[in-house]
Amino acid sequence: MNLAKGKKLIPYIITEIPKDNLVNQKLLALGIYEGATISIKQFLPVKGPIIIIAGTGEVAISYEIAQHIHVKK
């Protein structure tokens, strides 16, 4: 399942992130990496950014990138 199809406030484990080096490096810097546990805090309207809780912080990522992050419960 991709992150964009997830539900709010449910913990997910990341199984795959985008392979693009630039995107991958930015996600790693935000604490988003394979094996990390995250949860969705809020969806913004009209396929806008998704606010997620990663580690001890909150991060907004684009809907397009969220579609390429694969997670499991």
Phi and psi in degrees as GROMACS dihedral restraints (atoms count N, CA, C in turn):
[ dihedral_restraints ]
;  ai    aj    ak    al  type     phi  dphi    fc
    3     4     5     6     1   -92.6    20    10
    4     5     6     7     1   157.2    20    10
    6     7     8     9     1   -61.4    20    10
    7     8     9    10     1   -32.6    20    10
    9    10    11    12     1   -64.1    20    10
   10    11    12    13     1   -20.5    20    10
   12    13    14    15     1   -97.2    20    10
   13    14    15    16     1     4.5    20    10
   15    16    17    18     1   -73.4    20    10
   16    17    18    19     1   173.5    20    10
   18    19    20    21     1  -110.2    20    10
   19    20    21    22     1   155.4    20    10
   21    22    23    24     1   -68.9    20    10
   22    23    24    25     1   145.2    20    10
   24    25    26    27     1    59.7    20    10
   25    26    27    28     1    24.9    20    10
   27    28    29    30     1  -108.2    20    10
   28    29    30    31     1   128.0    20    10
   30    31    32    33     1   -70.5    20    10
   31    32    33    34     1   132.9    20    10
   33    34    35    36     1  -123.6    20    10
   34    35    36    37     1   149.4    20    10
   36    37    38    39     1  -104.9    20    10
   37    38    39    40     1   130.2    20    10
   39    40    41    42     1   -75.4    20    10
   40    41    42    43     1   126.8    20    10
   42    43    44    45     1  -104.8    20    10
   43    44    45    46     1   -23.1    20    10
   45    46    47    48     1  -158.9    20    10
   46    47    48    49     1   138.8    20    10
   48    49    50    51     1  -121.0    20    10
   49    50    51    52     1   164.1    20    10
   51    52    53    54     1   -55.5    20    10
   52    53    54    55     1   143.9    20    10
   54    55    56    57     1   -83.8    20    10
   55    56    57    58     1   -13.0    20    10
   57    58    59    60     1   -58.5    20    10
   58    59    60    61     1   124.1    20    10
   60    61    62    63     1   -57.1    20    10
   61    62    63    64     1   -44.4    20    10
   63    64    65    66     1   -65.3    20    10
   64    65    66    67     1   -46.9    20    10
   66    67    68    69     1   -64.0    20    10
   67    68    69    70     1   -43.4    20    10
   69    70    71    72     1   -59.4    20    10
   70    71    72    73     1   -45.2    20    10
   72    73    74    75     1   -64.9    20    10
   73    74    75    76     1   -40.2    20    10
   75    76    77    78     1   -66.6    20    10
   76    77    78    79     1   -41.3    20    10
   78    79    80    81     1   -64.4    20    10
   79    80    81    82     1   -42.1    20    10
   81    82    83    84     1   -59.7    20    10
   82    83    84    85     1   -40.8    20    10
   84    85    86    87     1   -65.1    20    10
   85    86    87    88     1   -25.4    20    10
   87    88    89    90     1   -90.4    20    10
   88    89    90    91     1     0.5    20    10
   90    91    92    93     1    85.9    20    10
   91    92    93    94     1    19.4    20    10
   93    94    95    96     1  -108.8    20    10
   94    95    96    97     1   107.6    20    10
   96    97    98    99     1  -148.9    20    10
   97    98    99   100     1   163.3    20    10
   99   100   101   102     1   -60.7    20    10
  100   101   102   103     1   130.3    20    10
  102   103   104   105     1    96.7    20    10
  103   104   105   106     1   -14.1    20    10
  105   106   107   108     1   -75.1    20    10
  106   107   108   109     1   151.7    20    10
  108   109   110   111     1  -100.7    20    10
  109   110   111   112     1   128.5    20    10
  111   112   113   114     1  -134.8    20    10
  112   113   114   115     1   166.7    20    10
  114   115   116   117     1  -144.9    20    10
  115   116   117   118     1   153.9    20    10
  117   118   119   120     1   -88.8    20    10
  118   119   120   121     1   126.8    20    10
  120   121   122   123     1   -91.7    20    10
  121   122   123   124     1   -43.2    20    10
  123   124   125   126     1  -157.7    20    10
  124   125   126   127     1   141.3    20    10
  126   127   128   129     1  -100.5    20    10
  127   128   129   130     1   131.9    20    10
  129   130   131   132     1   -92.2    20    10
  130   131   132   133     1   151.1    20    10
  132   133   134   135     1   -62.8    20    10
  133   134   135   136     1   158.8    20    10
  135   136   137   138     1    53.5    20    10
  136   137   138   139     1    55.1    20    10
  138   139   140   141     1    53.6    20    10
  139   140   141   142     1    37.9    20    10
  141   142   143   144     1   -81.3    20    10
  142   143   144   145     1  -171.3    20    10
  144   145   146   147     1   -59.3    20    10
  145   146   147   148     1   155.2    20    10
  147   148   149   150     1  -112.7    20    10
  148   149   150   151     1   126.8    20    10
  150   151   152   153     1   -92.8    20    10
  151   152   153   154     1   122.8    20    10
  153   154   155   156     1  -121.0    20    10
  154   155   156   157     1   157.4    20    10
  156   157   158   159     1  -103.5    20    10
  157   158   159   160     1   116.6    20    10
  159   160   161   162     1  -126.5    20    10
  160   161   162   163     1   116.8    20    10
  162   163   164   165     1    67.5    20    10
  163   164   165   166     1  -123.4    20    10
  165   166   167   168     1  -104.0    20    10
  166   167   168   169     1     4.6    20    10
  168   169   170   171     1  -123.9    20    10
  169   170   171   172     1   171.8    20    10
  171   172   173   174     1  -111.6    20    10
  172   173   174   175     1   139.8    20    10
  174   175   176   177     1  -135.6    20    10
  175   176   177   178     1   141.0    20    10
  177   178   179   180     1  -103.3    20    10
  178   179   180   181     1   128.6    20    10
  180   181   182   183     1  -125.1    20    10
  181   182   183   184     1   153.7    20    10
  183   184   185   186     1   -69.3    20    10
  184   185   186   187     1   154.1    20    10
  186   187   188   189     1   -59.8    20    10
  187   188   189   190     1   -39.0    20    10
  189   190   191   192     1   -63.1    20    10
  190   191   192   193     1   -42.0    20    10
  192   193   194   195     1   -70.2    20    10
  193   194   195   196     1   -38.9    20    10
  195   196   197   198     1   -60.4    20    10
  196   197   198   199     1   -30.8    20    10
  198   199   200   201     1   -66.3    20    10
  199   200   201   202     1   -22.0    20    10
  201   202   203   204     1  -101.2    20    10
  202   203   204   205     1     1.9    20    10
  204   205   206   207     1   -98.5    20    10
  205   206   207   208     1   116.9    20    10
  207   208   209   210     1   -96.1    20    10
  208   209   210   211     1   135.4    20    10
  210   211   212   213     1  -133.8    20    10
  211   212   213   214     1   165.3    20    10
  213   214   215   216     1  -140.0    20    10
  214   215   216   217     1   158.3    20    10
